[in-house]
């Protein structure tokens, strides 16, 4: 998906678009699908048995109040 969006935004240099978005994320990189899977595996495990009714945001800090903008 990110590749398609980047190619549509800047066909001559889609990698520049991806790097611009990643630069706007406080962790300095885009997330990986494996990271979402790891969270799902943890939540499905007994190790998360005391977690109830919470929202977990997995976005590298992009929605932190201190984050002014995503992407450049």
PDB file of N, CA, C and O in Angstrom:
ATOM      1  N   UNK A   1       0.821  -1.193   0.000  1.00  0.00           N
ATOM      2  CA  UNK A   1       0.000   0.000   0.000  1.00  0.00           C
ATOM      3  C   UNK A   1       0.865   1.257   0.000  1.00  0.00           C
ATOM      4  O   UNK A   1       0.616   2.183  -0.772  1.00  0.00           O
ATOM      5  N   UNK A   2       1.900   1.293   0.881  1.00  0.00           N
ATOM      6  CA  UNK A   2       2.733   2.496   0.935  1.00  0.00           C
ATOM      7  C   UNK A   2       3.438   2.728  -0.392  1.00  0.00           C
ATOM      8  O   UNK A   2       3.604   3.871  -0.816  1.00  0.00           O
ATOM      9  N   UNK A   3       3.856   1.648  -1.051  1.00  0.00           N
ATOM     10  CA  UNK A   3       4.537   1.772  -2.335  1.00  0.00           C
ATOM     11  C   UNK A   3       3.606   2.372  -3.389  1.00  0.00           C
ATOM     12  O   UNK A   3       4.013   3.240  -4.161  1.00  0.00           O
ATOM     13  N   UNK A   4       2.361   1.908  -3.417  1.00  0.00           N
ATOM     14  CA  UNK A   4       1.385   2.420  -4.376  1.00  0.00           C
ATOM     15  C   UNK A   4       1.120   3.907  -4.149  1.00  0.00           C
ATOM     16  O   UNK A   4       1.103   4.694  -5.095  1.00  0.00           O
ATOM     17  N   UNK A   5       0.916   4.282  -2.892  1.00  0.00           N
ATOM     18  CA  UNK A   5       0.663   5.687  -2.566  1.00  0.00           C
ATOM     19  C   UNK A   5       1.867   6.543  -2.937  1.00  0.00           C
ATOM     20  O   UNK A   5       1.716   7.626  -3.503  1.00  0.00           O
ATOM     21  N   UNK A   6       3.059   6.056  -2.618  1.00  0.00           N
ATOM     22  CA  UNK A   6       4.277   6.812  -2.927  1.00  0.00           C
ATOM     23  C   UNK A   6       4.457   6.965  -4.426  1.00  0.00           C
ATOM     24  O   UNK A   6       4.851   8.034  -4.893  1.00  0.00           O
ATOM     25  N   UNK A   7       4.176   5.916  -5.191  1.00  0.00           N
ATOM     26  CA  UNK A   7       4.307   5.984  -6.650  1.00  0.00           C
ATOM     27  C   UNK A   7       3.294   6.941  -7.258  1.00  0.00           C
ATOM     28  O   UNK A   7       3.595   7.630  -8.233  1.00  0.00           O
ATOM     29  N   UNK A   8       2.097   6.989  -6.690  1.00  0.00           N
ATOM     30  CA  UNK A   8       1.077   7.914  -7.187  1.00  0.00           C
ATOM     31  C   UNK A   8       1.423   9.356  -6.839  1.00  0.00           C
ATOM     32  O   UNK A   8       1.136  10.274  -7.608  1.00  0.00           O
ATOM     33  N   UNK A   9       2.035   9.549  -5.685  1.00  0.00           N
ATOM     34  CA  UNK A   9       2.387  10.895  -5.228  1.00  0.00           C
ATOM     35  C   UNK A   9       3.575  11.454  -5.991  1.00  0.00           C
ATOM     36  O   UNK A   9       3.570  12.617  -6.395  1.00  0.00           O
ATOM     37  N   UNK A  10       4.601  10.619  -6.189  1.00  0.00           N
ATOM     38  CA  UNK A  10       5.815  11.067  -6.881  1.00  0.00           C
ATOM     39  C   UNK A  10       6.354   9.922  -7.726  1.00  0.00           C
ATOM     40  O   UNK A  10       7.249   9.201  -7.284  1.00  0.00           O
ATOM     41  N   UNK A  11       5.829   9.740  -8.929  1.00  0.00           N
ATOM     42  CA  UNK A  11       6.238   8.613  -9.775  1.00  0.00           C
ATOM     43  C   UNK A  11       7.735   8.557 -10.065  1.00  0.00           C
ATOM     44  O   UNK A  11       8.293   7.474 -10.241  1.00  0.00           O
ATOM     45  N   UNK A  12       8.379   9.703 -10.114  1.00  0.00           N
ATOM     46  CA  UNK A  12       9.808   9.712 -10.436  1.00  0.00           C
ATOM     47  C   UNK A  12      10.688   9.364  -9.245  1.00  0.00           C
ATOM     48  O   UNK A  12      11.834   8.953  -9.428  1.00  0.00           O
ATOM     49  N   UNK A  13      10.172   9.520  -8.018  1.00  0.00           N
ATOM     50  CA  UNK A  13      10.978   9.207  -6.838  1.00  0.00           C
ATOM     51  C   UNK A  13      10.081   8.810  -5.664  1.00  0.00           C
ATOM     52  O   UNK A  13       9.964   9.564  -4.698  1.00  0.00           O
ATOM     53  N   UNK A  14       9.449   7.640  -5.738  1.00  0.00           N
ATOM     54  CA  UNK A  14       8.553   7.230  -4.651  1.00  0.00           C
ATOM     55  C   UNK A  14       9.275   7.021  -3.313  1.00  0.00           C
ATOM     56  O   UNK A  14       8.677   7.196  -2.252  1.00  0.00           O
ATOM     57  N   UNK A  15      10.536   6.653  -3.364  1.00  0.00           N
ATOM     58  CA  UNK A  15      11.286   6.439  -2.115  1.00  0.00           C
ATOM     59  C   UNK A  15      11.402   7.735  -1.316  1.00  0.00           C
ATOM     60  O   UNK A  15      11.430   7.704  -0.086  1.00  0.00           O
ATOM     61  N   UNK A  16      11.468   8.858  -1.999  1.00  0.00           N
ATOM     62  CA  UNK A  16      11.531  10.156  -1.328  1.00  0.00           C
ATOM     63  C   UNK A  16      10.256  10.411  -0.520  1.00  0.00           C
ATOM     64  O   UNK A  16      10.312  10.972   0.575  1.00  0.00           O
ATOM     65  N   UNK A  17       9.119  10.001  -1.059  1.00  0.00           N
ATOM     66  CA  UNK A  17       7.838  10.147  -0.358  1.00  0.00           C
ATOM     67  C   UNK A  17       7.843   9.286   0.900  1.00  0.00           C
ATOM     68  O   UNK A  17       7.459   9.747   1.976  1.00  0.00           O
ATOM     69  N   UNK A  18       8.274   8.044   0.765  1.00  0.00           N
ATOM     70  CA  UNK A  18       8.315   7.121   1.908  1.00  0.00           C
ATOM     71  C   UNK A  18       9.238   7.660   2.991  1.00  0.00           C
ATOM     72  O   UNK A  18       8.889   7.627   4.172  1.00  0.00           O
ATOM     73  N   UNK A  19      10.407   8.152   2.608  1.00  0.00           N
ATOM     74  CA  UNK A  19      11.346   8.698   3.586  1.00  0.00           C
ATOM     75  C   UNK A  19      10.789   9.961   4.250  1.00  0.00           C
ATOM     76  O   UNK A  19      11.045  10.206   5.429  1.00  0.00           O
ATOM     77  N   UNK A  20      10.040  10.751   3.508  1.00  0.00           N
ATOM     78  CA  UNK A  20       9.422  11.943   4.086  1.00  0.00           C
ATOM     79  C   UNK A  20       8.395  11.599   5.142  1.00  0.00           C
ATOM     80  O   UNK A  20       8.331  12.239   6.192  1.00  0.00           O
ATOM     81  N   UNK A  21       7.591  10.589   4.863  1.00  0.00           N
ATOM     82  CA  UNK A  21       6.588  10.151   5.837  1.00  0.00           C
ATOM     83  C   UNK A  21       7.285   9.566   7.062  1.00  0.00           C
ATOM     84  O   UNK A  21       6.931   9.887   8.196  1.00  0.00           O
ATOM     85  N   UNK A  22       8.276   8.706   6.829  1.00  0.00           N
ATOM     86  CA  UNK A  22       9.010   8.087   7.942  1.00  0.00           C
ATOM     87  C   UNK A  22       9.698   9.152   8.803  1.00  0.00           C
ATOM     88  O   UNK A  22       9.790   9.006  10.022  1.00  0.00           O
ATOM     89  N   UNK A  23      10.177  10.215   8.166  1.00  0.00           N
ATOM     90  CA  UNK A  23      10.835  11.290   8.911  1.00  0.00           C
ATOM     91  C   UNK A  23       9.897  12.039   9.837  1.00  0.00           C
ATOM     92  O   UNK A  23      10.341  12.679  10.791  1.00  0.00           O
ATOM     93  N   UNK A  24       8.601  11.965   9.563  1.00  0.00           N
ATOM     94  CA  UNK A  24       7.616  12.619  10.416  1.00  0.00           C
ATOM     95  C   UNK A  24       7.154  11.761  11.582  1.00  0.00           C
ATOM     96  O   UNK A  24       6.402  12.229  12.437  1.00  0.00           O
ATOM     97  N   UNK A  25       7.591  10.525  11.624  1.00  0.00           N
ATOM     98  CA  UNK A  25       7.229   9.616  12.718  1.00  0.00           C
ATOM     99  C   UNK A  25       8.286   9.765  13.809  1.00  0.00           C
ATOM    100  O   UNK A  25       9.479   9.679  13.517  1.00  0.00           O
ATOM    101  N   UNK A  26       7.875   9.986  15.060  1.00  0.00           N
ATOM    102  CA  UNK A  26       8.864  10.173  16.125  1.00  0.00           C
ATOM    103  C   UNK A  26       9.920   9.071  16.220  1.00  0.00           C
ATOM    104  O   UNK A  26      11.064   9.358  16.572  1.00  0.00           O
ATOM    105  N   UNK A  27       9.573   7.828  15.919  1.00  0.00           N
ATOM    106  CA  UNK A  27      10.586   6.770  15.947  1.00  0.00           C
ATOM    107  C   UNK A  27      11.484   6.797  14.718  1.00  0.00           C
ATOM    108  O   UNK A  27      12.473   6.066  14.662  1.00  0.00           O
ATOM    109  N   UNK A  28      11.155   7.629  13.733  1.00  0.00           N
ATOM    110  CA  UNK A  28      12.005   7.818  12.573  1.00  0.00           C
ATOM    111  C   UNK A  28      11.914   6.745  11.510  1.00  0.00           C
ATOM    112  O   UNK A  28      12.769   6.674  10.627  1.00  0.00           O
ATOM    113  N   UNK A  29      10.892   5.910  11.580  1.00  0.00           N
ATOM    114  CA  UNK A  29      10.733   4.857  10.576  1.00  0.00           C
ATOM    115  C   UNK A  29       9.271   4.459  10.493  1.00  0.00           C
ATOM    116  O   UNK A  29       8.480   4.767  11.385  1.00  0.00           O
ATOM    117  N   UNK A  30       8.922   3.778   9.423  1.00  0.00           N
ATOM    118  CA  UNK A  30       7.580   3.238   9.288  1.00  0.00           C
ATOM    119  C   UNK A  30       7.498   1.915  10.039  1.00  0.00           C
ATOM    120  O   UNK A  30       8.500   1.222  10.212  1.00  0.00           O
ATOM    121  N   UNK A  31       6.308   1.580  10.477  1.00  0.00           N
ATOM    122  CA  UNK A  31       6.112   0.312  11.159  1.00  0.00           C
ATOM    123  C   UNK A  31       6.125  -0.858  10.200  1.00  0.00           C
ATOM    124  O   UNK A  31       5.943  -0.700   8.993  1.00  0.00           O
ATOM    125  N   UNK A  32       6.342  -2.033  10.760  1.00  0.00           N
ATOM    126  CA  UNK A  32       6.335  -3.263   9.965  1.00  0.00           C
ATOM    127  C   UNK A  32       5.107  -4.086  10.341  1.00  0.00           C
ATOM    128  O   UNK A  32       4.651  -4.051  11.484  1.00  0.00           O
ATOM    129  N   UNK A  33       4.584  -4.816   9.386  1.00  0.00           N
ATOM    130  CA  UNK A  33       3.410  -5.644   9.634  1.00  0.00           C
ATOM    131  C   UNK A  33       3.687  -6.667  10.733  1.00  0.00           C
ATOM    132  O   UNK A  33       2.779  -7.041  11.475  1.00  0.00           O
ATOM    133  N   UNK A  34       4.922  -7.117  10.840  1.00  0.00           N
ATOM    134  CA  UNK A  34       5.292  -8.072  11.893  1.00  0.00           C
ATOM    135  C   UNK A  34       5.084  -7.475  13.284  1.00  0.00           C
ATOM    136  O   UNK A  34       4.760  -8.196  14.227  1.00  0.00           O
ATOM    137  N   UNK A  35       5.267  -6.165  13.413  1.00  0.00           N
ATOM    138  CA  UNK A  35       5.082  -5.515  14.707  1.00  0.00           C
ATOM    139  C   UNK A  35       3.619  -5.542  15.129  1.00  0.00           C
ATOM    140  O   UNK A  35       3.314  -5.683  16.313  1.00  0.00           O
ATOM    141  N   UNK A  36       2.733  -5.410  14.183  1.00  0.00           N
ATOM    142  CA  UNK A  36       1.300  -5.515  14.489  1.00  0.00           C
ATOM    143  C   UNK A  36       0.977  -6.953  14.872  1.00  0.00           C
ATOM    144  O   UNK A  36       0.226  -7.195  15.817  1.00  0.00           O
ATOM    145  N   UNK A  37       1.548  -7.911  14.135  1.00  0.00           N
ATOM    146  CA  UNK A  37       1.345  -9.325  14.451  1.00  0.00           C
ATOM    147  C   UNK A  37       1.882  -9.693  15.824  1.00  0.00           C
ATOM    148  O   UNK A  37       1.270 -10.491  16.534  1.00  0.00           O
ATOM    149  N   UNK A  38       3.011  -9.123  16.205  1.00  0.00           N
ATOM    150  CA  UNK A  38       3.576  -9.393  17.530  1.00  0.00           C
ATOM    151  C   UNK A  38       2.655  -8.888  18.634  1.00  0.00           C
ATOM    152  O   UNK A  38       2.498  -9.543  19.664  1.00  0.00           O
ATOM    153  N   UNK A  39       2.050  -7.729  18.420  1.00  0.00           N
ATOM    154  CA  UNK A  39       1.096  -7.211  19.393  1.00  0.00           C
ATOM    155  C   UNK A  39      -0.113  -8.129  19.487  1.00  0.00           C
ATOM    156  O   UNK A  39      -0.579  -8.438  20.584  1.00  0.00           O
ATOM    157  N   UNK A  40      -0.621  -8.565  18.341  1.00  0.00           N
ATOM    158  CA  UNK A  40      -1.774  -9.469  18.339  1.00  0.00           C
ATOM    159  C   UNK A  40      -1.441 -10.779  19.052  1.00  0.00           C
ATOM    160  O   UNK A  40      -2.258 -11.295  19.815  1.00  0.00           O
ATOM    161  N   UNK A  41      -0.256 -11.312  18.808  1.00  0.00           N
ATOM    162  CA  UNK A  41       0.161 -12.554  19.465  1.00  0.00           C
ATOM    163  C   UNK A  41       0.265 -12.356  20.980  1.00  0.00           C
ATOM    164  O   UNK A  41      -0.134 -13.227  21.753  1.00  0.00           O
ATOM    165  N   UNK A  42       0.797 -11.220  21.394  1.00  0.00           N
ATOM    166  CA  UNK A  42       0.884 -10.934  22.831  1.00  0.00           C
ATOM    167  C   UNK A  42      -0.501 -10.853  23.457  1.00  0.00           C
ATOM    168  O   UNK A  42      -0.748 -11.436  24.512  1.00  0.00           O
ATOM    169  N   UNK A  43      -1.402 -10.127  22.802  1.00  0.00           N
ATOM    170  CA  UNK A  43      -2.747  -9.977  23.354  1.00  0.00           C
ATOM    171  C   UNK A  43      -3.508 -11.300  23.404  1.00  0.00           C
ATOM    172  O   UNK A  43      -4.385 -11.482  24.248  1.00  0.00           O
ATOM    173  N   UNK A  44      -3.175 -12.215  22.507  1.00  0.00           N
ATOM    174  CA  UNK A  44      -3.824 -13.529  22.497  1.00  0.00           C
ATOM    175  C   UNK A  44      -3.180 -14.505  23.478  1.00  0.00           C
ATOM    176  O   UNK A  44      -3.695 -15.603  23.689  1.00  0.00           O
ATOM    177  N   UNK A  45      -2.060 -14.112  24.075  1.00  0.00           N
ATOM    178  CA  UNK A  45      -1.335 -15.008  24.971  1.00  0.00           C
ATOM    179  C   UNK A  45      -1.773 -14.840  26.425  1.00  0.00           C
ATOM    180  O   UNK A  45      -2.444 -13.872  26.783  1.00  0.00           O
ATOM    181  N   UNK A  46      -1.381 -15.794  27.241  1.00  0.00           N
ATOM    182  CA  UNK A  46      -1.652 -15.710  28.677  1.00  0.00           C
ATOM    183  C   UNK A  46      -0.902 -14.557  29.334  1.00  0.00           C
ATOM    184  O   UNK A  46      -1.290 -14.095  30.407  1.00  0.00           O
ATOM    185  N   UNK A  47       0.161 -14.095  28.699  1.00  0.00           N
ATOM    186  CA  UNK A  47       0.955 -12.997  29.277  1.00  0.00           C
ATOM    187  C   UNK A  47       0.174 -11.685  29.335  1.00  0.00           C
ATOM    188  O   UNK A  47       0.560 -10.771  30.063  1.00  0.00           O
ATOM    189  N   UNK A  48      -0.902 -11.584  28.591  1.00  0.00           N
ATOM    190  CA  UNK A  48      -1.707 -10.356  28.608  1.00  0.00           C
ATOM    191  C   UNK A  48      -3.002 -10.545  29.395  1.00  0.00           C
ATOM    192  O   UNK A  48      -3.933  -9.750  29.261  1.00  0.00           O
ATOM    193  N   UNK A  49      -3.063 -11.578  30.202  1.00  0.00           N
ATOM    194  CA  UNK A  49      -4.321 -11.936  30.864  1.00  0.00           C
ATOM    195  C   UNK A  49      -4.866 -10.869  31.818  1.00  0.00           C
ATOM    196  O   UNK A  49      -6.051 -10.897  32.151  1.00  0.00           O
ATOM    197  N   UNK A  50      -4.039  -9.944  32.254  1.00  0.00           N
ATOM    198  CA  UNK A  50      -4.512  -8.917  33.192  1.00  0.00           C
ATOM    199  C   UNK A  50      -4.821  -7.595  32.479  1.00  0.00           C
ATOM    200  O   UNK A  50      -5.149  -6.603  33.131  1.00  0.00           O
ATOM    201  N   UNK A  51      -4.719  -7.578  31.176  1.00  0.00           N
ATOM    202  CA  UNK A  51      -5.044  -6.383  30.394  1.00  0.00           C
ATOM    203  C   UNK A  51      -6.527  -6.435  30.045  1.00  0.00           C
ATOM    204  O   UNK A  51      -7.009  -7.417  29.480  1.00  0.00           O
ATOM    205  N   UNK A  52      -7.241  -5.371  30.388  1.00  0.00           N
ATOM    206  CA  UNK A  52      -8.669  -5.306  30.084  1.00  0.00           C
ATOM    207  C   UNK A  52      -9.035  -3.916  29.567  1.00  0.00           C
ATOM    208  O   UNK A  52      -8.505  -2.906  30.028  1.00  0.00           O
ATOM    209  N   UNK A  53      -9.933  -3.888  28.622  1.00  0.00           N
ATOM    210  CA  UNK A  53     -10.556  -2.651  28.159  1.00  0.00           C
ATOM    211  C   UNK A  53      -9.636  -1.490  27.909  1.00  0.00           C
ATOM    212  O   UNK A  53      -9.853  -0.407  28.453  1.00  0.00           O
ATOM    213  N   UNK A  54      -8.627  -1.677  27.112  1.00  0.00           N
ATOM    214  CA  UNK A  54      -7.724  -0.581  26.810  1.00  0.00           C
ATOM    215  C   UNK A  54      -7.545  -0.443  25.307  1.00  0.00           C
ATOM    216  O   UNK A  54      -7.777  -1.385  24.549  1.00  0.00           O
ATOM    217  N   UNK A  55      -7.138   0.722  24.897  1.00  0.00           N
ATOM    218  CA  UNK A  55      -6.850   0.986  23.497  1.00  0.00           C
ATOM    219  C   UNK A  55      -5.340   1.017  23.341  1.00  0.00           C
ATOM    220  O   UNK A  55      -4.654   1.723  24.080  1.00  0.00           O
ATOM    221  N   UNK A  56      -4.822   0.268  22.398  1.00  0.00           N
ATOM    222  CA  UNK A  56      -3.384   0.245  22.157  1.00  0.00           C
ATOM    223  C   UNK A  56      -3.136   0.835  20.771  1.00  0.00           C
ATOM    224  O   UNK A  56      -3.627   0.327  19.763  1.00  0.00           O
ATOM    225  N   UNK A  57      -2.377   1.898  20.746  1.00  0.00           N
ATOM    226  CA  UNK A  57      -2.058   2.568  19.486  1.00  0.00           C
ATOM    227  C   UNK A  57      -0.664   2.117  19.069  1.00  0.00           C
ATOM    228  O   UNK A  57       0.289   2.229  19.840  1.00  0.00           O
ATOM    229  N   UNK A  58      -0.551   1.615  17.861  1.00  0.00           N
ATOM    230  CA  UNK A  58       0.729   1.138  17.354  1.00  0.00           C
ATOM    231  C   UNK A  58       1.068   1.972  16.118  1.00  0.00           C
ATOM    232  O   UNK A  58       0.795   1.578  14.984  1.00  0.00           O
ATOM    233  N   UNK A  59       1.680   3.150  16.375  1.00  0.00           N
ATOM    234  CA  UNK A  59       1.932   4.099  15.296  1.00  0.00           C
ATOM    235  C   UNK A  59       3.279   4.805  15.401  1.00  0.00           C
ATOM    236  O   UNK A  59       3.492   5.830  14.753  1.00  0.00           O
ATOM    237  N   UNK A  60       4.179   4.276  16.200  1.00  0.00           N
ATOM    238  CA  UNK A  60       5.509   4.865  16.306  1.00  0.00           C
ATOM    239  C   UNK A  60       5.526   6.234  16.953  1.00  0.00           C
ATOM    240  O   UNK A  60       6.524   6.950  16.869  1.00  0.00           O
ATOM    241  N   UNK A  61       4.435   6.603  17.594  1.00  0.00           N
ATOM    242  CA  UNK A  61       4.356   7.898  18.269  1.00  0.00           C
ATOM    243  C   UNK A  61       3.729   8.996  17.431  1.00  0.00           C
ATOM    244  O   UNK A  61       3.718  10.153  17.851  1.00  0.00           O
ATOM    245  N   UNK A  62       3.210   8.669  16.262  1.00  0.00           N
ATOM    246  CA  UNK A  62       2.669   9.695  15.363  1.00  0.00           C
ATOM    247  C   UNK A  62       1.493  10.467  15.938  1.00  0.00           C
ATOM    248  O   UNK A  62       1.279  11.621  15.568  1.00  0.00           O
ATOM    249  N   UNK A  63       0.728   9.860  16.829  1.00  0.00           N
ATOM    250  CA  UNK A  63      -0.434  10.550  17.383  1.00  0.00           C
ATOM    251  C   UNK A  63      -0.170  11.160  18.753  1.00  0.00           C
ATOM    252  O   UNK A  63      -1.106  11.576  19.435  1.00  0.00           O
ATOM    253  N   UNK A  64       1.081  11.217  19.159  1.00  0.00           N
ATOM    254  CA  UNK A  64       1.406  11.891  20.419  1.00  0.00           C
ATOM    255  C   UNK A  64       1.053  13.379  20.313  1.00  0.00           C
ATOM    256  O   UNK A  64       1.224  13.972  19.248  1.00  0.00           O
ATOM    257  N   UNK A  65       0.573  13.981  21.380  1.00  0.00           N
ATOM    258  CA  UNK A  65       0.246  15.414  21.326  1.00  0.00           C
ATOM    259  C   UNK A  65       1.435  16.273  20.909  1.00  0.00           C
ATOM    260  O   UNK A  65       1.258  17.340  20.322  1.00  0.00           O
ATOM    261  N   UNK A  66       2.646  15.811  21.210  1.00  0.00           N
ATOM    262  CA  UNK A  66       3.844  16.587  20.874  1.00  0.00           C
ATOM    263  C   UNK A  66       4.178  16.545  19.391  1.00  0.00           C
ATOM    264  O   UNK A  66       4.971  17.354  18.910  1.00  0.00           O
ATOM    265  N   UNK A  67       3.577  15.605  18.660  1.00  0.00           N
ATOM    266  CA  UNK A  67       3.867  15.455  17.238  1.00  0.00           C
ATOM    267  C   UNK A  67       3.106  16.522  16.470  1.00  0.00           C
ATOM    268  O   UNK A  67       1.875  16.550  16.465  1.00  0.00           O
ATOM    269  N   UNK A  68       3.856  17.392  15.825  1.00  0.00           N
ATOM    270  CA  UNK A  68       3.239  18.510  15.107  1.00  0.00           C
ATOM    271  C   UNK A  68       2.640  18.057  13.795  1.00  0.00           C
ATOM    272  O   UNK A  68       1.516  18.434  13.466  1.00  0.00           O
ATOM    273  N   UNK A  69       3.372  17.251  13.039  1.00  0.00           N
ATOM    274  CA  UNK A  69       2.874  16.795  11.740  1.00  0.00           C
ATOM    275  C   UNK A  69       3.474  15.447  11.399  1.00  0.00           C
ATOM    276  O   UNK A  69       4.519  15.057  11.921  1.00  0.00           O
ATOM    277  N   UNK A  70       2.787  14.743  10.509  1.00  0.00           N
ATOM    278  CA  UNK A  70       3.281  13.472  10.002  1.00  0.00           C
ATOM    279  C   UNK A  70       3.710  13.717   8.559  1.00  0.00           C
ATOM    280  O   UNK A  70       2.925  14.189   7.737  1.00  0.00           O
ATOM    281  N   UNK A  71       4.926  13.400   8.272  1.00  0.00           N
ATOM    282  CA  UNK A  71       5.452  13.623   6.914  1.00  0.00           C
ATOM    283  C   UNK A  71       5.990  15.023   6.741  1.00  0.00           C
ATOM    284  O   UNK A  71       5.740  15.911   7.556  1.00  0.00           O
ATOM    285  N   UNK A  72       6.705  15.198   5.707  1.00  0.00           N
ATOM    286  CA  UNK A  72       7.312  16.507   5.434  1.00  0.00           C
ATOM    287  C   UNK A  72       6.974  16.914   4.027  1.00  0.00           C
ATOM    288  O   UNK A  72       7.381  17.986   3.580  1.00  0.00           O
TER     289      UNK A  72
END
